[in-house]
Amino acid sequence: MQKPLEGLVAVAQRQKKAHIVIKNAEVYNVFTKTFRLAEVAIYGGYIAAIGAGYHGEEEVDAQGAMLVPGFVDGHVHIESGMAMPQEYARTLVALGTTTIIADPHEIANVAGIAGIEYMLEATENAPINAYFMLPSCVPASPLEMGGHALEAAHLAPLLAHPRVLGLGEMMNYPGVLAGDAGVMAKLRMAEGRPIDGHAPALKGDALQAYAAAGIRSDHECLLPEEAQARLENGMAVMLREGSATRNLLSLLAVVNDATVPYCFFATDDRHPEDLEQRGHINHMVRLAQEDGRVNLPNILNMACFNAARHFGLRDIGAIAPGYRADLALFPKNSNWRPSHVWKSGTLAAHNGKALGTCRAVNEQAVRGSMHLPPLGPQHLRVPATSNKARVIGTIAEQVVTQKLVMELPQEAGCFVPDPANDVAKIAVFERHRGSGNVGVGFIKGLGLQQGAVASTIAHDSHNLVVVGMDDASILLAAQELQRIDGGLAIACQGRVVASLPLPLAGLLSDKPMKELTICLKDMHNAVRELGLAQGNDPFMTLAFMSLPVIPHLKITERGLVDVDAFTVVPVSVAP
């Protein structure tokens, strides 16, 4: 919207009434890192002035509550919320988030440019500011097959969109280091714009080379020393606290008055139940404050201002004259749950409920994404050429895995699951092009004792991933996902126990968020019947087991992937 300059100038000089005045608020200033009791005068969706004695057409008594800039998520995948973008936006604004920097590479892997365009259209006039970084790695690596492959020539026209800021997480760091022509073309395309990184464990000369290519941030730091190395190389650190990857408390160790301007919060992937139970950026503020090592002003700057500045959003993230009136009011003892949230000066949420309704969007481009050929037991056999097998070892609350070598039981010359040692079979079926490609291996640590669990949320190519203790259940769960056009499914003892349709690209529900959350709870209750311990979310874990750019052992439809060697390896270990 166009800034009403004349009106703002008049209101600031008390020559004109404001549209809204928020009175008696403890207003946070990101520039001085201080609070003061004041009034905020708003006109035409922007802040005109902060002080006392202003009059407005509407006046709100904050009753001494904290008024802070709306929170900013510096890196997020909307698709992880599993709801339509309009519903997702309503969920976030009720939690105090008014701006997100989204990377739509999940839906782009399924639906290509049409998927990105759907995301842009669905977030137009949403109750949050939704900016986008163009997906740099579709597919994430040459070791998997997605629905589309996007090169610089496909992406470049989208840079003209006013809500497209730059290039999203460059996961193909081996391609950067090798000077791959396709990777270099994307980096050159985005030169002068923000370029996000994704380089777990990269260090030394390799990290410097990565930064030299123009990559200015990373959200994949697990340890303080990794974050410190990125700061020393001129890269911003995104302190991430997602559903599967929770690194905030570890990384707070690098935050101090010198480094804090280059640190900001990101959720990356946060699922519906987490949004409902824990919150969003407001949850990260609460965690950091309870930790006690970083003071509240620095925490708030990481939550609202630093990301806006990093991405060049010059009128977002602060309560100051001329800035957008994106504000969140937190009463004392509210546990960082806002009572009021304003987006561009309009009340967008009140007492945890978003106001207004969702607008309809054409979804044709993201429906009908399931294309599986007929499946049979022959697709799941894993011949044993030795008595030892490579096994994916899961790690609690992390997306990195271990490379295990184990003796597994055999039947008819093939490896089979080992429930006694918590080893299940895992398979990835290519589901976009009907190729018939299937990768099969084994995984330890899920706690599964019987049946199978399947999902079309499988980062980043989002093929069909399924884990199970018997082939019949694995096939039945996969067939159920074909029937419902993507989603989640549980099968056991010859029947489908439960399923949840995600008909928009096999990633998103077309139901309201509250209904989706209830269905997810039912799915988690059902999966407990298969022997999984409370707290182990198999759907979340499965989603990252097929991502071949996160160390150390993963699986795609092409087979077992040794990420460190960047190659497909056999399940059987040579004697």
Buried (B, 14 or more C-beta within 10 A) or exposed (E): EEBBEEBBBBBBEBEBBBBBBBBBBBBBBBEEBEBEEBBBBBBBBBBBBBEEEBEBEEEBEBEEBBBBBBBBBBBBBBBBBBBBBBBBBBBBBBBBBBBBBBBBBBBBBBBBBBBBBBBBBBBEEBBBBBBBBBBBBBBBBBBBBBBBEBEBEBBBEBBEBEBBBBBBBBBBBBBBBEEBEBBBBBBEBBEEBBBBBBBBBBBEEBBBBBBEBBBBBBBBBBBBEBBBBBBEBEBBBBBBBBBBBEBBBBBBBBBEEEBBBBBBBBBBBBBBBBBBEBBBBBBBBBBBBEEEEBBBBBBBBBBBBBBBBBBEBEBBBBBBBBBBBBBBBBBEEEEBBBBBBBBBBBBBBBEEEBBBEBEEBEBEBBBEBBEBBEBEEEBBBBEBBEBBBBBBBBEEBBBBBBBBEBEBBBEEEBBBBBBEEBBBBBBBBBBBEEBEBBBBBBBBBBBBBBBBBBBBBBBBBBBBBBBBBBBBBBBBBBBBBBBBBBBBBBBBEEEBBBBBBBBBBBBBBBBBBEEBBBBBEEBBEBBEBBBBEEEBBBBBBBBBBBBBBBBBBBBBBBBBBBBEEBEBBBBBBEE
